[in-house]
Structures are given as C-alpha cells and as structure tokens.
Amino acid sequence: AEDGLILTNEHVVRGNTDVEVGFADGQRVSGTVRATDAVTDLALVQAERRGLPKPAYQATLPKVGEWAVVLGSPLGFENTATAGIISGLHRSIPGSARNSLSLVDLIQTDAPISPGNSGGAVINMRGEVVGISEAYIPPSAGAVALGFAIPAATAVEVANELLADGTAEHAYLGLTPGELTRQIAEQLGLEASTGVVVLSVDEAGPAGTAGIRPGDVLESMEGVELSAPEKLLAELRTRNPGDTVGFTVNRDGQTLDLKAQLTERPSSP
C-alpha cells in the first residue's frame, strides 16, 4: 500500500521481527513484521518506504482458462514475470494436512512458480491481483507446472483482520485429522476406505465435547463427503466460531451423528 504496508506469506518471514524489503527499482529498506497468520500463511510487513503504488484486487475468483502472470524473484532472479493460465480452483495439496493448515482452497496455475516466488502477486490481464503465490509441486514429484496461490479475496479478508487487531479469526474443531489408508481401515475393521481418521482430540475442545474420539472416522460434515484431511480443513475454512456443524462418524463399524459447536482457534494450537 501507499504507506509501505506489504502483504506476503507467513512462511517467508517466520521467526523474524525485522526483515529487509527489496523493490523492483533496486531499492532495499528495513521492514518490520507487523502481524502474521499461520492458518492462511499470510503476513503483514511494514516497510520503511512511502508512496508505493496501491494494488487493485479482484474481488471474485478468476475463471479457469483466464490468463495469469506470476511476479517474484525465483531462485534469486529478481523482477521475474512468468505467464500461464488459471488451471483450477478450490485446490488442496494432497498430504499437506500433516504439516500445514494453509494448503487448502487454493488457486491452481500452470504459470511457473519456484522458490523465491512465495508471497508474490499473481495478476490478471487488467493488472489486478487474483492471488498470492503460495506453493508448488516440484518436478521431482512428477509434476509439470503445478503452482498454487491464495485467492485474493481470502488475502484481503485476512489482511484486514490482521490490520485491525493483529489476529485473524478461524474456526477451531480441536482434533488432528489423518488419511484413512487401506491399512488403517483394515486395522479398524472398516469396509469403507474413504473418510478422515481422528488421530488425536483436544478433550476440552469442540470435538472432545461433542464426543468425537481418537480412532473415529469422519465420513461427512454437514452432508459434504470428507475424502481427505485437506477436505476437512477446507470445509472448516468456510465456517465461523460459534457455528454448529454435524458429522457422520464411523466408530467400530457403527454410524453416529454428532454435532460440534466450533470455537475460535487458540493463538497457540
């Protein structure tokens, strides 16, 4: 923004209070990390520079097939622009729930994203920001041009919350989800191989209060099939603290209907 406020990824500034900010004109200035949100992997940095151009954000999701330009400094090559299209919406990176809460409900693009692009803008042909570069799947995993970005609407909403009081509000269920593999299903004596297995539960949290236990399998939430842990995280992203949500739970082969009232995510998970 004009006052030197910059939106970037939380993982870019993680563990730092003071950072250096580089600009396209070559100037480098000091910056201070003002607020962060690990759930969406977003952070606000106050740069010691004024008069910056104010970005325009696209309020709605882009359409699949529209052009996308990724800006950043991949592998140290400063001021790089790469182009492609919007390849998909509402994407989650498989297996990411083991290590991160943020890699869900993302925009997919085939515009090349590499290390150093994180936190940079993905823009449309009108110059509007449609997303913030977040992650990519490397060629070593068999991927070709698989990049992901946080939607602009999500980024703006979280940035406004961080600007207001330094925190962003997120719904909290209070359990650790895991992938229901065939081996786990056999160990639990389940015929079904889809769902989210509960690895652990915060007994004082919403899940524990609702009666959800470790070893339970969450088959659906409010009628939406839970095919993977990332699907559960994406569905929770659409809810607010105070919402009551219903789960279809498989416990030892029996089907249970349980309801949990979500709370605000603790500052220290």
URCOR-V753801 format. One record per pair of residues at least 24 apart in sequence whose ideal C-beta (glycine too) atoms are under 6 Angstrom apart, sorted by sequence separation. I is the first residue (numbers start at 1). J is the second residue. D is the distance in whole Angstrom. If there is no record, write none. Layout:
I,J,D ; I,J,D
This chain:
62,86,5 ; 107,131,5 ; 176,200,4 ; 195,219,5 ; 221,245,6 ; 222,246,6 ; 84,109,5 ; 10,36,5 ; 21,47,4 ; 84,110,4 ; 175,201,5 ; 221,247,6 ; 84,111,3 ; 122,149,5 ; 10,38,5 ; 61,89,6 ; 83,111,6 ; 174,202,4 ; 220,248,4 ; 82,111,5 ; 218,247,5 ; 219,248,5 ; 11,41,6 ; 13,43,5 ; 82,112,4 ; 196,226,5 ; 10,41,5 ; 174,205,2 ; 195,226,6 ; 218,249,6 ; 219,250,6 ; 9,41,5 ; 10,42,6 ; 174,206,5 ; 175,207,4 ; 10,43,4 ; 173,206,5 ; 174,207,5 ; 194,227,6 ; 196,229,5 ; 216,249,5 ; 217,250,4 ; 113,147,3 ; 173,207,5 ; 8,43,5 ; 110,145,4 ; 216,251,5 ; 196,232,5 ; 8,45,6 ; 180,217,6 ; 109,147,5 ; 6,45,5 ; 75,114,6 ; 74,114,4 ; 108,148,6 ; 5,46,6 ; 6,47,6 ; 68,109,5 ; 70,111,4 ; 75,116,5 ; 4,46,6 ; 74,116,4 ; 106,148,4 ; 107,149,5 ; 4,47,4 ; 68,111,5 ; 70,113,6 ; 73,116,5 ; 74,117,5 ; 72,116,6 ; 107,151,6 ; 4,49,5 ; 72,117,4 ; 4,50,6 ; 211,258,5 ; 72,120,3 ; 210,258,5 ; 71,120,5 ; 2,52,6 ; 71,121,5 ; 210,260,4 ; 2,54,5 ; 70,122,5 ; 177,229,4 ; 1,54,6 ; 207,260,6 ; 68,122,5 ; 69,123,5 ; 206,260,4 ; 24,79,5 ; 177,232,5 ; 206,261,6 ; 206,262,5 ; 206,263,6 ; 67,125,5 ; 41,102,4 ; 39,101,5 ; 40,102,6 ; 70,133,6 ; 171,236,5 ; 62,130,5 ; 171,239,4 ; 171,240,6 ; 58,128,4 ; 171,241,5 ; 56,128,5 ; 57,129,5 ; 58,130,5 ; 55,129,5 ; 97,177,6 ; 61,151,6 ; 171,262,4 ; 172,263,5 ; 172,265,4 ; 58,152,5 ; 57,152,4 ; 169,264,6 ; 170,265,4 ; 57,156,5 ; 12,118,5 ; 12,119,5 ; 9,118,5 ; 9,119,4 ; 8,119,3 ; 42,158,5 ; 40,158,5 ; 44,162,5 ; 37,158,6 ; 104,230,5 ; 35,162,4 ; 104,233,5 ; 105,234,5 ; 104,234,4 ; 35,166,4 ; 37,168,4 ; 39,170,5 ; 97,229,4 ; 101,233,6 ; 105,237,6 ; 97,230,5 ; 97,233,6 ; 92,230,4 ; 92,234,6 ; 7,159,5
